[in-house]
Amino acid sequence: MYGDVTGLSKKETAKRLGSNVVQAWRRSLKARPPAAKKGGEFDPSLDRKYSDLTEEQIPLTESLEDCMERTRPLWDYKILRDLRKGNNVMIV
């Protein structure tokens, strides 16, 4: 989740927050962009594709490390298992 910079290009984000901040996010596993505003245009809890999740399960921002942790169970229990069986797996 890109938080409050959702929808902005890298150039627009750098202009708004500074190129040093953008580079810090890109080089770090733990740095997070500013959180999306609750009830704002990019609040993920307002997106119906997340309607089966609780508010605690929907991040308003996340680092690359957060994303890796969130998707790890799918990797471990589905994708990796299929790859070890010799199956092709397409991730989009």
N, CA, C and O atoms as CSV, one atom per row, in Angstrom:
chain,resi,resn,atom,element,x,y,z
A,1,MET,N,N,0.844,-1.172,0.000
A,1,MET,CA,C,0.000,0.000,0.000
A,1,MET,C,C,0.894,1.241,0.000
A,1,MET,O,O,1.821,1.365,0.799
A,2,TYR,N,N,0.589,2.135,-0.904
A,2,TYR,CA,C,1.401,3.333,-1.041
A,2,TYR,C,C,0.931,4.474,-0.147
A,2,TYR,O,O,1.491,5.569,-0.189
A,3,GLY,N,N,-0.078,4.226,0.648
A,3,GLY,CA,C,-0.524,5.228,1.601
A,3,GLY,C,C,-0.958,6.519,0.936
A,3,GLY,O,O,-1.684,6.506,-0.059
A,4,ASP,N,N,-0.510,7.628,1.489
A,4,ASP,CA,C,-0.926,8.953,1.041
A,4,ASP,C,C,-0.343,9.340,-0.317
A,4,ASP,O,O,-0.745,10.355,-0.886
A,5,VAL,N,N,0.584,8.562,-0.842
A,5,VAL,CA,C,1.151,8.879,-2.160
A,5,VAL,C,C,0.575,7.979,-3.254
A,5,VAL,O,O,1.088,7.963,-4.373
A,6,THR,N,N,-0.475,7.238,-2.944
A,6,THR,CA,C,-1.151,6.410,-3.945
A,6,THR,C,C,-1.614,7.297,-5.095
A,6,THR,O,O,-2.185,8.368,-4.887
A,7,GLY,N,N,-1.355,6.830,-6.298
A,7,GLY,CA,C,-1.794,7.573,-7.476
A,7,GLY,C,C,-0.793,8.587,-7.991
A,7,GLY,O,O,-0.963,9.117,-9.090
A,8,LEU,N,N,0.263,8.872,-7.207
A,8,LEU,CA,C,1.278,9.822,-7.647
A,8,LEU,C,C,2.419,9.085,-8.344
A,8,LEU,O,O,2.763,7.964,-7.969
A,9,SER,N,N,2.992,9.710,-9.344
A,9,SER,CA,C,4.194,9.152,-9.969
A,9,SER,C,C,5.383,9.411,-9.041
A,9,SER,O,O,5.281,10.188,-8.092
A,10,LYS,N,N,6.506,8.754,-9.324
A,10,LYS,CA,C,7.714,9.001,-8.520
A,10,LYS,C,C,8.101,10.471,-8.587
A,10,LYS,O,O,8.505,11.067,-7.589
A,11,LYS,N,N,7.970,11.047,-9.779
A,11,LYS,CA,C,8.329,12.452,-9.967
A,11,LYS,C,C,7.428,13.362,-9.131
A,11,LYS,O,O,7.912,14.280,-8.468
A,12,GLU,N,N,6.122,13.107,-9.162
A,12,GLU,CA,C,5.184,13.909,-8.372
A,12,GLU,C,C,5.435,13.740,-6.874
A,12,GLU,O,O,5.363,14.704,-6.112
A,13,THR,N,N,5.730,12.513,-6.463
A,13,THR,CA,C,6.000,12.244,-5.052
A,13,THR,C,C,7.266,12.965,-4.611
A,13,THR,O,O,7.306,13.553,-3.530
A,14,ALA,N,N,8.305,12.921,-5.450
A,14,ALA,CA,C,9.560,13.604,-5.126
A,14,ALA,C,C,9.335,15.110,-5.027
A,14,ALA,O,O,9.900,15.761,-4.149
A,15,LYS,N,N,8.523,15.666,-5.910
A,15,LYS,CA,C,8.241,17.105,-5.875
A,15,LYS,C,C,7.491,17.464,-4.594
A,15,LYS,O,O,7.747,18.500,-3.982
A,16,ARG,N,N,6.576,16.606,-4.205
A,16,ARG,CA,C,5.733,16.870,-3.028
A,16,ARG,C,C,6.479,16.666,-1.709
A,16,ARG,O,O,6.341,17.463,-0.781
A,17,LEU,N,N,7.272,15.589,-1.633
A,17,LEU,CA,C,7.893,15.230,-0.355
A,17,LEU,C,C,9.415,15.305,-0.339
A,17,LEU,O,O,10.035,15.245,0.722
A,18,GLY,N,N,10.010,15.436,-1.514
A,18,GLY,CA,C,11.466,15.491,-1.599
A,18,GLY,C,C,12.052,14.205,-2.141
A,18,GLY,O,O,11.634,13.111,-1.762
A,19,SER,N,N,13.025,14.341,-3.034
A,19,SER,CA,C,13.617,13.152,-3.659
A,19,SER,C,C,14.372,12.290,-2.653
A,19,SER,O,O,14.456,11.074,-2.827
A,20,ASN,N,N,14.920,12.897,-1.609
A,20,ASN,CA,C,15.621,12.105,-0.589
A,20,ASN,C,C,14.675,11.150,0.126
A,20,ASN,O,O,15.048,10.021,0.446
A,21,VAL,N,N,13.458,11.603,0.373
A,21,VAL,CA,C,12.457,10.759,1.037
A,21,VAL,C,C,12.079,9.592,0.129
A,21,VAL,O,O,12.000,8.449,0.581
A,22,VAL,N,N,11.846,9.881,-1.148
A,22,VAL,CA,C,11.470,8.834,-2.103
A,22,VAL,C,C,12.597,7.812,-2.224
A,22,VAL,O,O,12.336,6.609,-2.232
A,23,GLN,N,N,13.839,8.269,-2.317
A,23,GLN,CA,C,14.973,7.352,-2.418
A,23,GLN,C,C,15.114,6.507,-1.153
A,23,GLN,O,O,15.487,5.337,-1.233
A,24,ALA,N,N,14.824,7.081,0.003
A,24,ALA,CA,C,14.891,6.315,1.258
A,24,ALA,C,C,13.884,5.165,1.232
A,24,ALA,O,O,14.206,4.058,1.663
A,25,TRP,N,N,12.674,5.410,0.734
A,25,TRP,CA,C,11.676,4.340,0.640
A,25,TRP,C,C,12.144,3.255,-0.322
A,25,TRP,O,O,11.996,2.063,-0.050
A,26,ARG,N,N,12.701,3.673,-1.429
A,26,ARG,CA,C,13.099,2.719,-2.464
A,26,ARG,C,C,14.288,1.871,-2.032
A,26,ARG,O,O,14.461,0.759,-2.530
A,27,ARG,N,N,15.100,2.368,-1.125
A,27,ARG,CA,C,16.310,1.649,-0.705
A,27,ARG,C,C,16.130,0.893,0.602
A,27,ARG,O,O,17.043,0.199,1.048
A,28,SER,N,N,14.988,1.019,1.204
A,28,SER,CA,C,14.783,0.444,2.530
A,28,SER,C,C,13.706,-0.624,2.524
A,28,SER,O,O,12.722,-0.532,1.790
A,29,LEU,N,N,13.904,-1.625,3.340
A,29,LEU,CA,C,12.853,-2.623,3.549
A,29,LEU,C,C,11.822,-2.127,4.553
A,29,LEU,O,O,10.666,-2.548,4.513
A,30,LYS,N,N,12.231,-1.235,5.453
A,30,LYS,CA,C,11.379,-0.868,6.578
A,30,LYS,C,C,10.709,0.490,6.470
A,30,LYS,O,O,9.748,0.752,7.193
A,31,ALA,N,N,11.187,1.364,5.589
A,31,ALA,CA,C,10.607,2.705,5.478
A,31,ALA,C,C,9.219,2.630,4.856
A,31,ALA,O,O,8.988,1.891,3.899
A,32,ARG,N,N,8.302,3.409,5.421
A,32,ARG,CA,C,6.918,3.432,4.929
A,32,ARG,C,C,6.562,4.830,4.428
A,32,ARG,O,O,6.990,5.828,5.008
A,33,PRO,N,N,5.778,4.899,3.350
A,33,PRO,CA,C,5.263,6.208,2.941
A,33,PRO,C,C,4.234,6.697,3.960
A,33,PRO,O,O,3.771,5.919,4.795
A,34,PRO,N,N,3.873,7.981,3.897
A,34,PRO,CA,C,2.838,8.479,4.822
A,34,PRO,C,C,1.549,7.675,4.654
A,34,PRO,O,O,1.191,7.277,3.545
A,35,ALA,N,N,0.873,7.448,5.748
A,35,ALA,CA,C,-0.365,6.658,5.719
A,35,ALA,C,C,-1.464,7.369,4.954
A,35,ALA,O,O,-1.549,8.597,4.957
A,36,ALA,N,N,-2.306,6.580,4.298
A,36,ALA,CA,C,-3.496,7.130,3.635
A,36,ALA,C,C,-4.413,7.703,4.706
A,36,ALA,O,O,-4.446,7.222,5.838
A,37,LYS,N,N,-5.142,8.716,4.338
A,37,LYS,CA,C,-6.073,9.327,5.289
A,37,LYS,C,C,-7.329,8.474,5.404
A,37,LYS,O,O,-7.929,8.091,4.400
A,38,LYS,N,N,-7.716,8.182,6.641
A,38,LYS,CA,C,-8.923,7.402,6.901
A,38,LYS,C,C,-10.124,8.123,6.307
A,38,LYS,O,O,-10.371,9.289,6.615
A,39,GLY,N,N,-10.866,7.432,5.462
A,39,GLY,CA,C,-12.025,8.023,4.811
A,39,GLY,C,C,-11.684,8.811,3.559
A,39,GLY,O,O,-12.575,9.312,2.873
A,40,GLY,N,N,-10.377,8.923,3.256
A,40,GLY,CA,C,-9.940,9.663,2.078
A,40,GLY,C,C,-10.108,8.853,0.797
A,40,GLY,O,O,-10.536,7.699,0.821
A,41,GLU,N,N,-9.764,9.478,-0.307
A,41,GLU,CA,C,-9.944,8.862,-1.620
A,41,GLU,C,C,-9.231,7.512,-1.747
A,41,GLU,O,O,-9.733,6.605,-2.411
A,42,PHE,N,N,-8.067,7.379,-1.113
A,42,PHE,CA,C,-7.286,6.154,-1.253
A,42,PHE,C,C,-7.291,5.284,0.008
A,42,PHE,O,O,-6.401,4.454,0.192
A,43,ASP,N,N,-8.275,5.468,0.859
A,43,ASP,CA,C,-8.424,4.614,2.044
A,43,ASP,C,C,-8.802,3.214,1.567
A,43,ASP,O,O,-9.898,3.021,1.041
A,44,PRO,N,N,-7.906,2.226,1.743
A,44,PRO,CA,C,-8.207,0.887,1.222
A,44,PRO,C,C,-9.412,0.226,1.877
A,44,PRO,O,O,-10.011,-0.676,1.290
A,45,SER,N,N,-9.776,0.655,3.077
A,45,SER,CA,C,-10.933,0.026,3.727
A,45,SER,C,C,-12.237,0.364,3.012
A,45,SER,O,O,-13.256,-0.284,3.253
A,46,LEU,N,N,-12.221,1.367,2.136
A,46,LEU,CA,C,-13.411,1.728,1.372
A,46,LEU,C,C,-13.514,0.951,0.061
A,46,LEU,O,O,-14.516,1.050,-0.648
A,47,ASP,N,N,-12.488,0.190,-0.255
A,47,ASP,CA,C,-12.458,-0.602,-1.486
A,47,ASP,C,C,-13.159,-1.934,-1.231
A,47,ASP,O,O,-12.793,-2.663,-0.309
A,48,ARG,N,N,-14.156,-2.249,-2.036
A,48,ARG,CA,C,-14.953,-3.460,-1.774
A,48,ARG,C,C,-14.151,-4.753,-1.887
A,48,ARG,O,O,-14.572,-5.780,-1.354
A,49,LYS,N,N,-12.999,-4.726,-2.573
A,49,LYS,CA,C,-12.219,-5.963,-2.659
A,49,LYS,C,C,-11.640,-6.371,-1.301
A,49,LYS,O,O,-11.197,-7.507,-1.128
A,50,TYR,N,N,-11.645,-5.449,-0.346
A,50,TYR,CA,C,-11.177,-5.762,1.009
A,50,TYR,C,C,-12.331,-5.933,1.988
A,50,TYR,O,O,-12.109,-5.952,3.198
A,51,SER,N,N,-13.547,-6.055,1.495
A,51,SER,CA,C,-14.723,-6.074,2.364
A,51,SER,C,C,-14.770,-7.266,3.319
A,51,SER,O,O,-15.463,-7.214,4.335
A,52,ASP,N,N,-14.045,-8.331,3.007
A,52,ASP,CA,C,-14.049,-9.490,3.900
A,52,ASP,C,C,-12.977,-9.407,4.980
A,52,ASP,O,O,-12.823,-10.339,5.770
A,53,LEU,N,N,-12.230,-8.296,5.023
A,53,LEU,CA,C,-11.180,-8.105,6.023
A,53,LEU,C,C,-11.645,-7.125,7.096
A,53,LEU,O,O,-12.488,-6.263,6.846
A,54,THR,N,N,-11.085,-7.270,8.285
A,54,THR,CA,C,-11.361,-6.302,9.349
A,54,THR,C,C,-10.469,-5.078,9.128
A,54,THR,O,O,-9.490,-5.145,8.386
A,55,GLU,N,N,-10.810,-3.968,9.771
A,55,GLU,CA,C,-9.999,-2.755,9.629
A,55,GLU,C,C,-8.566,-2.984,10.091
A,55,GLU,O,O,-7.638,-2.385,9.546
A,56,GLU,N,N,-8.377,-3.833,11.077
A,56,GLU,CA,C,-7.031,-4.121,11.580
A,56,GLU,C,C,-6.184,-4.866,10.547
A,56,GLU,O,O,-4.955,-4.805,10.594
A,57,GLN,N,N,-6.825,-5.558,9.629
A,57,GLN,CA,C,-6.115,-6.326,8.608
A,57,GLN,C,C,-5.760,-5.500,7.378
A,57,GLN,O,O,-5.032,-5.977,6.506
A,58,ILE,N,N,-6.256,-4.284,7.295
A,58,ILE,CA,C,-6.031,-3.453,6.119
A,58,ILE,C,C,-5.068,-2.321,6.473
A,58,ILE,O,O,-5.437,-1.406,7.210
A,59,PRO,N,N,-3.846,-2.372,5.960
A,59,PRO,CA,C,-2.887,-1.310,6.290
A,59,PRO,C,C,-3.190,-0.027,5.513
A,59,PRO,O,O,-3.654,-0.078,4.374
A,60,LEU,N,N,-2.923,1.115,6.137
A,60,LEU,CA,C,-3.054,2.395,5.460
A,60,LEU,C,C,-1.743,2.774,4.772
A,60,LEU,O,O,-1.700,3.711,3.975
A,61,THR,N,N,-0.696,2.050,5.080
A,61,THR,CA,C,0.607,2.180,4.441
A,61,THR,C,C,1.380,0.916,4.777
A,61,THR,O,O,1.060,0.231,5.748
A,62,GLU,N,N,2.385,0.607,3.990
A,62,GLU,CA,C,3.230,-0.533,4.344
A,62,GLU,C,C,4.590,-0.411,3.683
A,62,GLU,O,O,4.739,0.155,2.601
A,63,SER,N,N,5.570,-0.960,4.369
A,63,SER,CA,C,6.928,-1.029,3.836
A,63,SER,C,C,7.054,-2.276,2.972
A,63,SER,O,O,6.151,-3.111,2.928
A,64,LEU,N,N,8.165,-2.387,2.299
A,64,LEU,CA,C,8.410,-3.603,1.523
A,64,LEU,C,C,8.450,-4.816,2.453
A,64,LEU,O,O,7.963,-5.891,2.104
A,65,GLU,N,N,9.029,-4.636,3.629
A,65,GLU,CA,C,9.072,-5.733,4.602
A,65,GLU,C,C,7.658,-6.130,5.042
A,65,GLU,O,O,7.359,-7.318,5.160
A,66,ASP,N,N,6.791,-5.147,5.285
A,66,ASP,CA,C,5.398,-5.430,5.648
A,66,ASP,C,C,4.709,-6.242,4.553
A,66,ASP,O,O,3.993,-7.204,4.832
A,67,CYS,N,N,4.937,-5.838,3.307
A,67,CYS,CA,C,4.340,-6.529,2.167
A,67,CYS,C,C,4.850,-7.970,2.093
A,67,CYS,O,O,4.080,-8.897,1.839
A,68,MET,N,N,6.141,-8.148,2.316
A,68,MET,CA,C,6.719,-9.496,2.290
A,68,MET,C,C,6.101,-10.370,3.381
A,68,MET,O,O,5.774,-11.531,3.138
A,69,GLU,N,N,5.942,-9.814,4.578
A,69,GLU,CA,C,5.339,-10.568,5.682
A,69,GLU,C,C,3.881,-10.903,5.402
A,69,GLU,O,O,3.414,-11.999,5.709
A,70,ARG,N,N,3.162,-9.936,4.811
A,70,ARG,CA,C,1.743,-10.135,4.515
A,70,ARG,C,C,1.536,-11.229,3.476
A,70,ARG,O,O,0.565,-11.981,3.554
A,71,THR,N,N,2.433,-11.324,2.509
A,71,THR,CA,C,2.268,-12.297,1.429
A,71,THR,C,C,3.016,-13.606,1.684
A,71,THR,O,O,2.877,-14.556,0.913
A,72,ARG,N,N,3.790,-13.663,2.733
A,72,ARG,CA,C,4.599,-14.851,3.028
A,72,ARG,C,C,3.787,-16.144,3.138
A,72,ARG,O,O,4.205,-17.163,2.587
A,73,PRO,N,N,2.637,-16.140,3.830
A,73,PRO,CA,C,1.876,-17.391,3.915
A,73,PRO,C,C,1.453,-17.922,2.542
A,73,PRO,O,O,1.491,-19.132,2.315
A,74,LEU,N,N,1.059,-17.053,1.640
A,74,LEU,CA,C,0.695,-17.490,0.294
A,74,LEU,C,C,1.898,-18.110,-0.401
A,74,LEU,O,O,1.778,-19.141,-1.063
A,75,TRP,N,N,3.061,-17.477,-0.249
A,75,TRP,CA,C,4.286,-18.022,-0.854
A,75,TRP,C,C,4.595,-19.399,-0.264
A,75,TRP,O,O,4.816,-20.363,-0.998
A,76,ASP,N,N,4.609,-19.480,1.063
A,76,ASP,CA,C,5.004,-20.723,1.737
A,76,ASP,C,C,4.042,-21.879,1.484
A,76,ASP,O,O,4.477,-23.001,1.228
A,77,TYR,N,N,2.755,-21.616,1.553
A,77,TYR,CA,C,1.780,-22.710,1.552
A,77,TYR,C,C,1.137,-22.988,0.198
A,77,TYR,O,O,0.448,-23.996,0.039
A,78,LYS,N,N,1.349,-22.122,-0.765
A,78,LYS,CA,C,0.746,-22.366,-2.066
A,78,LYS,C,C,1.785,-22.328,-3.189
A,78,LYS,O,O,2.015,-23.330,-3.867
A,79,ILE,N,N,2.398,-21.186,-3.375
A,79,ILE,CA,C,3.297,-21.004,-4.518
A,79,ILE,C,C,4.515,-21.913,-4.432
A,79,ILE,O,O,4.812,-22.637,-5.382
A,80,LEU,N,N,5.219,-21.886,-3.315
A,80,LEU,CA,C,6.421,-22.703,-3.163
A,80,LEU,C,C,6.099,-24.191,-3.273
A,80,LEU,O,O,6.859,-24.946,-3.879
A,81,ARG,N,N,4.981,-24.614,-2.695
A,81,ARG,CA,C,4.568,-26.018,-2.770
A,81,ARG,C,C,4.351,-26.430,-4.229
A,81,ARG,O,O,4.801,-27.494,-4.652
A,82,ASP,N,N,3.663,-25.586,-4.988
A,82,ASP,CA,C,3.427,-25.897,-6.398
A,82,ASP,C,C,4.732,-25.927,-7.196
A,82,ASP,O,O,4.917,-26.793,-8.052
A,83,LEU,N,N,5.631,-24.988,-6.919
A,83,LEU,CA,C,6.921,-24.978,-7.611
A,83,LEU,C,C,7.722,-26.251,-7.316
A,83,LEU,O,O,8.348,-26.818,-8.211
A,84,ARG,N,N,7.695,-26.687,-6.069
A,84,ARG,CA,C,8.426,-27.909,-5.697
A,84,ARG,C,C,7.836,-29.150,-6.359
A,84,ARG,O,O,8.535,-30.140,-6.569
A,85,LYS,N,N,6.552,-29.092,-6.684
A,85,LYS,CA,C,5.926,-30.203,-7.405
A,85,LYS,C,C,6.220,-30.151,-8.892
A,85,LYS,O,O,5.818,-31.043,-9.639
A,86,GLY,N,N,6.920,-29.108,-9.327
A,86,GLY,CA,C,7.259,-28.973,-10.729
A,86,GLY,C,C,6.216,-28.224,-11.538
A,86,GLY,O,O,6.308,-28.156,-12.763
A,87,ASN,N,N,5.225,-27.661,-10.860
A,87,ASN,CA,C,4.177,-26.908,-11.554
A,87,ASN,C,C,4.663,-25.505,-11.883
A,87,ASN,O,O,5.476,-24.932,-11.157
A,88,ASN,N,N,4.160,-24.961,-12.977
A,88,ASN,CA,C,4.402,-23.567,-13.314
A,88,ASN,C,C,3.431,-22.708,-12.508
A,88,ASN,O,O,2.271,-23.079,-12.326
A,89,VAL,N,N,3.899,-21.583,-12.036
A,89,VAL,CA,C,3.066,-20.662,-11.265
A,89,VAL,C,C,3.200,-19.270,-11.868
A,89,VAL,O,O,4.304,-18.742,-11.999
A,90,MET,N,N,2.073,-18.689,-12.231
A,90,MET,CA,C,2.082,-17.331,-12.756
A,90,MET,C,C,1.618,-16.366,-11.651
A,90,MET,O,O,0.549,-16.540,-11.065
A,91,ILE,N,N,2.428,-15.369,-11.388
A,91,ILE,CA,C,2.095,-14.361,-10.379
A,91,ILE,C,C,1.928,-13.040,-11.100
A,91,ILE,O,O,2.853,-12.550,-11.748
A,92,VAL,N,N,0.754,-12.475,-10.982
A,92,VAL,CA,C,0.489,-11.199,-11.663
A,92,VAL,C,C,0.038,-10.144,-10.677
A,92,VAL,O,O,-0.230,-9.008,-11.068
